[in-house]
Amino acid sequence: MVRDIRAAYAALPVLVLTIHDARGYAEQAFAAGASGYVTKQEMGEVLLVAIRSVLAGERYLSPQAGAGLART
């Protein structure tokens, strides 16, 4: 789905909001062109930081998802 969005709207930053914090999901999202990745458990301030980051042209990986990457 991320690839489809990026293909149709190349300049649009894509922030993935998901229940998955496993390494493979975040890696796949970024490989498909996502600008950010946030788990649903991290709503509130983390989501606001993620939105601001991707709108500023930066990549964002939430702390919980980053911990999932570090576990492997």
Helices and strands as residue ranges (DSSP letters): H 2-8, E 15-18, H 23-31, E 36-39, G 40-42, H 45-55, E 60-61, H 63-70
